[in-house]
């Protein structure tokens, strides 16, 4: 459920009991709160003490009703998720939605967040946008500073245990093959490996699904195209895996051709090394699952 207060925190406090009882009655397990606009009570601010206390009151009320909480427009996280483990994620920085009502964030924005905002805790960035140009009727030239494959990679590079599919359903219809990665990717990780990083330039992360042998890799870059060299040494030795690579097309570019992508599949093992071209403002997303007998028969082995 989305409870957007438009900044009227006092009104939300009057209605919280009713809202959470409604969620319990109809089976809602999580809520996203929002505070877009100037805060009411007048004179209070998002990062002021009154609102700090308000965010805590909401977390406590959600916990009483066993509801997971994802807060937008809050202050930066300070570790309070340890006190309120139902407080699963928060925005607390310039998220993907900023591209819908402004000129947007530059391509290096997501390569900086893991070293700044995400040091404090999980971030709901709302990734997964597939309509990358012309999505606002009153501003037809507005566009995302990202390729489609970078949007997929963000599910791995920007950690959140509570994710969403952020675009309109119809915008996924023509990219159902790429949408498969969103279907597959998890939110609960057992292990994380940083395969390469330079703040403001690029970051490559591999994460292992909890209680599973599945791995996912996300690689993103800034405004510069580059080649991501990825060692798969984190895989179990002696085992073979099916790697499905969602990568920028050869003509992809965040500004001119953001929806161009290709999908490749290879059999890989711990000694394998992947070399993936990232377009300007681009990325790559890779799912790595234990190979089945059918996979081994029908999929080529990645050449050394």
N, C-alpha and C positions, 0 to 999 in steps of 0.2 A: 504494500500500500504506500502511496505517496501522500504525505501530509505537508503541503506547502503552506506556510503561514504568511507569506509575503511580508515577513518582518514583524507581524503582530504576535509577539511571544505571549503577551498577557492573555489574548483571546485563546491561544492554543492551550495555555495552562487551564483555562476554564473548561475546555472541552476534552482534555486528555483522558480522563476517566471513561467518558463515553466512547472515545475513539478506540481505546485499547480493549474495552469490553466488546465492541463491535468486531474487532479483529479476532478475538478469541471465539466469538460466536460463529463466525463464518470461515474460520480456518486460515486466517492470514498469519503467517509465521514471522514476517519481517516488515519493517517500515522504514521508509526514507523520509526524513524531515528536511524542510528547506526554509531558509530565511532570506529570500531575495527582497531587498528593499531596506528602507530605514527602519530601525527597530522601534517598536512600541513596547514599553513606555518611551515617550519622546525624551531625547537627550541621552538615552542609553546606546551603546555601540556593541557590535558583534564580539569585540574582544574585551569588553568591560566586565567588571566583577558581577554585575547583575545577570548578564548573559552567561557567564561561566557557571553561576549557580543554576541557571535555567537548564543549560545542557545537562548538568548532573541530575537535576530533577527528572528530566525526560528519560535519561538512562536508567534511573532507579525505577521509575514507573513502568518502563518497558520490561525490566527484569522481573518485576512483580507479576507481570502478565505473561512471562516467558516469551517475549518478542525480541527478535534480533533488531538492532538499531543501526542505521546508516545515516549519518547526519551530514547535510550539505550546508555550506556557509557557516561552519563552526570555526572555532579557533584551532590552531595547530595542535596535534596530539601531544600529550605529555606523559603517556603511560597509563592513563586512567582505564584503558582496556583491561589492565590487570585486575583492577577493582571491579569493573563491570564487564565481564567477558562476553556478555550479550551485545556490547557496543562493538560490532564487528568491523566497521569501516567508517571513514568520513572523507569528505572532499578536502577542505582546508587548504586548498591551493587552486590555481587556475586549471580547471578541468576541461575536458573535451567540449563541453557545452559552450565554452567561451567563443568557439569558432562560429556559433550560430547567431550571435548578436554583437559581433565586433569584427575587426579585421583579422582576429585570430592570433594564435600563438605561433612563433616561428618554428621551423623544423627541428631546431635543436632543443626545444622545450622539454620533450620527453626524455632526452639524453641527460638532462640536468636533474630532473626530479628524483631519480634513485639515490642521488648523493646529497639531497637537501631535504625536501618534504618527507620522503619515504623513510628517512632515518628515524622519524618519530613514530611511525606506525603505518598500518594499511591505508591505502588511498583509493577511494571510489572515483576513478577517472572517467568512467562511462565510455569504455572503448567499443570498437566494433562498428564504426560508421562505414557504410559501403557507398552511400551517395555522397561523393566528395566534391562535386561542383554543382552550382545552380540549385541548391537546396532551400534557398530563401527567395520567395517570389518578389519581394520588394528590394532585394539586393542581388540581382542575377549574376554579378561578377564575383560574389563572395565564394570562397572555397576553403576546404581543409588544407593545411600545410602538411599533407601526409599522403602516402599511397595506400591502397587497399591492404596490401600485405603488411604494412607497418601497423595498421589497425589490428590485424590478427596478432602480431607479435606483442602488442601492448598487454594482452591477457597474461603474458609470461613475465615481461620486464617490469610491469607496474603491479606490485603485489596487492591483492585484496582477497579476503576469504568470502566476500559477497560480491559477485559480479552480475552484470546485466547485459542484455543484448540491446544496444542503445538506439538503433536506427528504426525507421518505420518498416513493418513487415514486408511491404511491397518492394522495398529497396534491396531485399535479399533474393528476390525471385530469379533474377538473371545471373546470380552468382552462387547457386546452390552448391557447386563443387567446393568453392572457397568457404562457404558457411559450415562445411563439415568440420573444419578445425574448431569452430566455436562449439559445435556439438560435442566434440571429443575432449576439449581442454577442461581440466579440473580447476578447483580453487583451493584445494587442501594439499599442501606439499609436505613431503617427508625429508627432502634434501634439496639444497640449492648450490649450484656451482657457477661462479663467474668465469666465463670463458674468455672474456676480453672486455676492456672498458677504458674510456678516456672521457672524463666529465665534459659535457658540452659537445662531444664529437660522436661517440658511439657507445653502445653497451650490448653485450651478448651474454645471455643467461640461460642455463639449463636447469630445469626443476623436475624432480621425481614425484609422481603422484603418490599420495599416502596409501600405504597398504596395497601397493601395486608395483609391477615391474615396468610401468609405462613412464617414459620421459617426454618432456616438451622443451623446445628451445625457442627463444625469441631473440631476434637480432634487429637492432634499429640503428639508423644513422641520422646525422644532421642534414644540412643543405648540400653536403658533398656526397657524391657517389663513391663507393668504396667496395672492396672485396673482403668479406668476412671469412676468415680461415678458422674453422671450428674443429677442434680435436674431440673425438667421441670416447676418450679414455675413461670417462666416468661410467661407461656401460660395463656390465659383468663380463669378465673374460670367458671365452669359450662359448658364448651364446651369440646367436644371430638375431637381428632385429629388422623390422620393416620400417624404413624412414620415409615419411611422406613430407615433401618439401614444398611449401607454398612460398613462392618467391616472385619478386618484381619481374615483369616482362622486360625483354631487351630494350624496348622503347618506352619504358615506364619513367615517369617524372612527376613529382608531386604537383607541379604547376600546370604542365601541359597534357599529361596522360596518366592520371593517378590510378585508374582502374585496370591498368594492364598487369596481368600476372600469368604465371605458368605453374603447373603442379607436376612434380617429378617423384618417382618412387624408386628406391634402391634397397637392397639388402646390405646392412652394415653390421660392423662388430666393433669391439673396443679399440682395435688398431686403426679404424677408419678415420679419415680426415675429410671434412666437407669444405668446399670453397664455394661460397655463395655471393653472387654480385648483388649489391644493394644500390638501388637507384637514388637519385637526389631526393632527400626527404622520405626515403623508403625503408623497407625492412623485409624480414623473412620469418616465417613461423614453421616449425618442424615438429611433427609428432613421431615418436620412436616407440614402436610396440614390439613385443616379442613376436618373431616371425612364425607363422603357421606353415604346415607342409605345403599348402597351396601357394603361399607367398614365396617359398623357396623355389617352387617349380616355375612360377610365372613372372618373377621379378628379377631384373639383373643385379648382380653383385656390384657394388660400387668399386670401381677400379682404384687400385692403390696409387 
